[in-house]
Amino acid sequence: MPIHPTAFIHPSASVDDGAVIGADCTIGPFSVVGNEVVLQRGVTIKSHAVVTGWTEIGEETVIFPFATVGEVPQDLKFKGERTRLEVGARCRIREGATLNTGTEGGGGVTRIGDDCLLMTGVHIGHDAIVGNRVVMANNVAIAGHCHIGDDVVIGGLSGIHQFVRIGQGAIIGAVTMVTNDVIPYGLVQASRGELEGLNLVGLKRRGVPRPEITQLRAAYQMLAQGEGNFHDRAARLVEDFDGPHVREISEFILAASDRSFLTPKGAK
């Protein structure tokens, strides 16, 4: 069993033959590590956690007690095919979180980016793709096949419907059900998620220049109130505005999607 000599494994932990344990890893009491698991340098698994399946955990990620990482999908179509889970570096997977592997029909992999915070009770369903620096508050549920962009924040007790895409930098309020795609930098709240504006606080925190934010606000108003249907207005954004963030919103809306979009509240 390839265990780096600098790794620490508590005597009560169960580590199967075949697991790869990198340098400076720590596996706490009563935790379980499966035979196809790879832990990169500095991973910490605290007590009573399960890491199983064909799963790779990136450097310095911490998995807290009672999390279950790499179990099979909650999908009745899953018949035991060989699929995997990839978790990036420096993530924090808090107590009771569940992350499932992919399915053959969905691409075979569930992927979490770097520097993500998945708080208590978060669920990441099969074949979901989560970007970097994503924050999910307590008991957020991400259904199968969702795509969550970089720097997204999702409030507690919110649910994201299967196949939904959430664009980079968007923010979802607490106790919100999101059933349609959310544009990059969008602000969504209410019990059946409504697009109520832009994530201006997040844009400012990321250091987006004021002129670019002003342009984004004008582009959003055009999406809400311009001529033609939603896709027509999105296509015209790049004709009227030249900023990279506006271009990202336009490209997101015009890209292929398995869901319709949340459109601006009050849009024509």
C-alpha positions as CSV (number, residue, x, y, z in Angstrom):
1,M,0.0,0.0,0.0
2,P,1.7,3.2,-1.2
3,I,1.6,5.4,2.0
4,H,4.2,8.2,2.2
5,P,6.3,7.9,5.3
6,T,5.3,11.4,6.5
7,A,1.6,10.6,6.5
8,F,-0.1,10.0,9.8
9,I,-2.9,7.4,10.0
10,H,-4.7,6.9,13.3
11,P,-4.7,3.3,14.5
12,S,-8.5,3.1,14.5
13,A,-8.8,4.3,10.8
14,S,-9.4,1.8,8.1
15,V,-7.3,2.3,4.9
16,D,-7.8,-0.3,2.2
17,D,-4.9,-1.8,0.2
18,G,-4.4,0.2,-3.0
19,A,-5.2,3.6,-1.5
20,V,-2.5,6.2,-2.3
21,I,-1.7,8.5,0.7
22,G,0.5,11.4,-0.1
23,A,3.1,13.3,2.0
24,D,1.9,15.0,5.2
25,C,-1.6,13.6,5.0
26,T,-3.5,13.0,8.2
27,I,-6.3,10.4,8.6
28,G,-8.2,10.7,11.8
29,P,-9.8,8.2,14.1
30,F,-12.5,5.8,12.8
31,S,-12.3,7.3,9.2
32,V,-12.5,5.0,6.2
33,V,-10.4,5.3,3.0
34,G,-11.2,3.0,0.0
35,N,-8.9,1.1,-2.2
36,E,-9.1,3.5,-5.2
37,V,-8.7,6.7,-3.3
38,V,-5.8,9.0,-4.0
39,L,-4.9,11.7,-1.4
40,Q,-2.5,14.4,-2.6
41,R,0.0,16.1,-0.3
42,G,-1.3,17.5,2.9
43,V,-4.9,16.2,2.8
44,T,-6.5,16.0,6.2
45,I,-9.4,13.6,6.9
46,K,-10.8,14.2,10.3
47,S,-12.6,11.6,12.4
48,H,-15.5,9.4,11.2
49,A,-15.3,10.5,7.6
50,V,-15.6,8.2,4.6
51,V,-13.7,8.7,1.4
52,T,-14.4,5.9,-1.1
53,G,-14.8,5.0,-4.8
54,W,-12.5,6.1,-7.6
55,T,-11.8,9.4,-5.9
56,E,-8.9,11.9,-6.0
57,I,-8.5,14.6,-3.4
58,G,-6.3,17.6,-4.1
59,E,-3.5,19.1,-2.0
60,E,-4.4,20.5,1.5
61,T,-8.1,19.8,1.2
62,V,-9.7,19.1,4.6
63,I,-12.6,16.7,5.0
64,F,-14.5,17.1,8.3
65,P,-16.3,14.4,10.4
66,F,-19.2,12.4,9.0
67,A,-18.7,13.6,5.5
68,T,-19.1,10.9,2.8
69,V,-17.0,11.6,-0.3
70,G,-17.0,9.4,-3.4
71,E,-20.0,7.2,-2.8
72,V,-22.1,5.9,-5.7
73,P,-24.7,8.2,-7.4
74,Q,-28.2,8.6,-6.2
75,D,-29.5,7.6,-9.6
76,L,-31.7,4.6,-10.4
77,K,-30.0,4.3,-13.8
78,F,-26.6,3.7,-12.2
79,K,-25.7,0.0,-12.5
80,G,-22.2,0.0,-11.0
81,E,-20.2,1.3,-13.9
82,R,-16.8,2.7,-13.1
83,T,-17.0,6.4,-12.6
84,R,-15.0,8.9,-10.5
85,L,-14.9,12.0,-8.3
86,E,-12.2,14.7,-8.5
87,V,-11.8,17.3,-5.7
88,G,-9.4,20.2,-6.1
89,A,-6.8,21.7,-3.8
90,R,-7.4,23.5,-0.6
91,C,-11.2,22.7,-0.4
92,R,-13.0,22.6,2.9
93,I,-15.7,19.8,3.0
94,R,-17.6,20.3,6.2
95,E,-19.5,17.9,8.5
96,G,-22.1,15.6,6.9
97,A,-21.4,16.7,3.3
98,T,-22.0,14.1,0.5
99,L,-20.2,14.1,-2.8
100,N,-21.1,11.4,-5.4
101,T,-19.2,10.0,-8.3
102,G,-20.4,10.4,-11.9
103,T,-22.6,8.2,-14.1
104,E,-21.7,6.7,-17.5
105,G,-24.5,8.6,-19.1
106,G,-23.4,11.9,-17.6
107,G,-19.8,11.9,-18.6
108,G,-18.5,9.6,-15.8
109,V,-17.0,12.3,-13.5
110,T,-18.1,14.7,-10.8
111,R,-15.6,17.5,-10.4
112,I,-15.0,20.1,-7.7
113,G,-12.5,22.9,-8.3
114,D,-9.9,24.5,-6.1
115,D,-10.5,26.6,-2.9
116,C,-14.1,25.7,-2.5
117,L,-16.0,25.8,0.8
118,L,-18.8,23.2,1.1
119,M,-20.5,23.8,4.4
120,T,-22.4,21.4,6.7
121,G,-24.8,19.1,4.9
122,V,-24.0,20.2,1.3
123,H,-24.8,17.6,-1.4
124,I,-23.1,17.4,-4.8
125,G,-24.9,15.1,-7.1
126,H,-23.5,12.9,-9.9
127,D,-21.8,14.5,-12.9
128,A,-21.9,18.0,-11.4
129,I,-19.1,20.3,-12.4
130,V,-18.2,22.9,-9.7
131,G,-15.7,25.7,-10.4
132,N,-13.0,27.3,-8.3
133,R,-13.6,29.4,-5.1
134,V,-17.3,28.4,-4.9
135,V,-19.0,28.8,-1.5
136,M,-22.0,26.7,-0.6
137,A,-23.7,27.4,2.7
138,N,-25.3,24.8,5.0
139,N,-27.5,22.2,3.4
140,V,-27.2,23.4,-0.2
141,A,-28.3,20.6,-2.6
142,I,-26.7,20.5,-6.1
143,A,-28.6,18.0,-8.4
144,G,-27.0,15.8,-11.1
145,H,-25.4,17.3,-14.2
146,C,-25.3,20.9,-12.8
147,H,-22.5,23.3,-13.9
148,I,-21.5,25.9,-11.2
149,G,-19.1,28.6,-12.4
150,D,-16.1,30.1,-10.6
151,D,-16.7,32.4,-7.6
152,V,-20.4,31.5,-7.2
153,V,-22.0,31.9,-3.7
154,I,-25.1,29.8,-2.8
155,G,-27.0,30.6,0.3
156,G,-28.1,28.0,2.9
157,L,-31.0,25.5,2.2
158,S,-31.0,26.3,-1.5
159,G,-31.5,23.7,-4.2
160,I,-30.2,23.7,-7.8
161,H,-32.3,21.7,-10.3
162,Q,-30.6,19.0,-12.4
163,F,-28.9,20.3,-15.6
164,V,-29.0,23.9,-14.5
165,R,-26.0,26.1,-15.2
166,I,-25.0,28.9,-12.9
167,G,-22.6,31.4,-14.4
168,Q,-19.4,32.8,-12.9
169,G,-19.7,35.2,-10.1
170,A,-23.5,34.7,-9.5
171,I,-25.0,34.7,-6.0
172,I,-28.0,32.7,-4.9
173,G,-29.9,33.8,-1.8
174,A,-30.8,31.5,1.0
175,V,-33.8,29.1,0.8
176,T,-34.0,29.5,-3.0
177,M,-35.0,26.8,-5.5
178,V,-33.2,27.5,-8.8
179,T,-34.9,25.7,-11.8
180,N,-33.4,27.6,-14.7
181,D,-29.9,28.8,-15.8
182,V,-28.5,31.9,-14.1
183,I,-26.4,34.4,-16.0
184,P,-22.9,35.2,-14.9
185,Y,-22.8,37.8,-12.0
186,G,-26.6,37.4,-11.5
187,L,-28.4,37.9,-8.2
188,V,-31.1,35.3,-7.5
189,Q,-33.4,35.1,-4.6
190,A,-37.0,34.2,-3.6
191,S,-38.5,30.8,-2.9
192,R,-38.7,30.0,-6.6
193,G,-35.6,31.8,-7.7
194,E,-36.0,35.1,-9.5
195,L,-33.2,37.0,-11.2
196,E,-33.4,40.3,-9.3
197,G,-30.2,42.0,-10.5
198,L,-26.4,41.6,-10.5
199,N,-24.1,40.5,-7.8
200,L,-22.6,44.0,-7.3
201,V,-21.0,43.2,-4.0
202,G,-19.2,40.2,-5.4
203,L,-18.0,42.2,-8.4
204,K,-16.6,45.0,-6.2
205,R,-14.9,42.5,-3.9
206,R,-13.2,40.9,-6.9
207,G,-11.8,44.4,-7.9
208,V,-13.8,44.8,-11.1
209,P,-13.3,48.4,-12.2
210,R,-16.2,50.8,-11.7
211,P,-16.6,51.6,-15.5
212,E,-16.9,47.8,-16.2
213,I,-19.6,47.5,-13.4
214,T,-21.4,50.5,-14.9
215,Q,-21.4,48.8,-18.3
216,L,-22.6,45.6,-16.8
217,R,-25.6,47.4,-15.2
218,A,-26.5,49.0,-18.5
219,A,-26.2,45.6,-20.2
220,Y,-28.5,44.1,-17.6
221,Q,-31.1,46.8,-18.2
222,M,-30.9,46.0,-21.9
223,L,-31.5,42.3,-21.1
224,A,-34.5,43.3,-19.1
225,Q,-36.1,46.0,-21.2
226,G,-34.6,45.9,-24.7
227,E,-36.3,45.0,-28.0
228,G,-36.9,41.5,-29.1
229,N,-36.8,38.3,-27.0
230,F,-34.3,37.3,-24.4
231,H,-31.9,35.6,-26.8
232,D,-32.1,38.5,-29.3
233,R,-31.2,41.0,-26.6
234,A,-28.3,38.8,-25.4
235,A,-26.9,38.6,-29.0
236,R,-27.0,42.4,-29.2
237,L,-25.0,42.9,-26.0
238,V,-21.7,42.5,-27.7
239,E,-22.7,45.0,-30.4
240,D,-23.5,47.7,-27.8
241,F,-20.9,46.9,-25.1
242,D,-17.3,45.8,-25.4
243,G,-16.4,44.7,-21.8
244,P,-15.2,41.2,-21.1
245,H,-17.9,40.6,-18.4
246,V,-20.7,41.6,-20.7
247,R,-19.2,39.3,-23.4
248,E,-19.2,36.5,-20.9
249,I,-22.9,37.0,-20.1
250,S,-23.8,37.1,-23.8
251,E,-21.8,33.9,-24.6
252,F,-23.3,32.1,-21.6
253,I,-26.9,32.8,-22.7
254,L,-26.2,31.9,-26.4
255,A,-24.4,28.6,-25.5
256,A,-26.2,25.3,-25.6
257,S,-28.4,24.7,-22.5
258,D,-30.6,21.9,-21.2
259,R,-32.7,24.4,-19.3
260,S,-34.4,27.7,-20.0
261,F,-33.1,30.9,-18.3
262,L,-34.1,32.9,-15.3
263,T,-34.8,36.3,-17.0
264,P,-34.6,39.7,-15.2
265,K,-37.5,40.4,-12.9
266,G,-40.1,42.5,-14.8
267,A,-38.5,41.7,-18.2
268,K,-40.7,42.1,-21.2
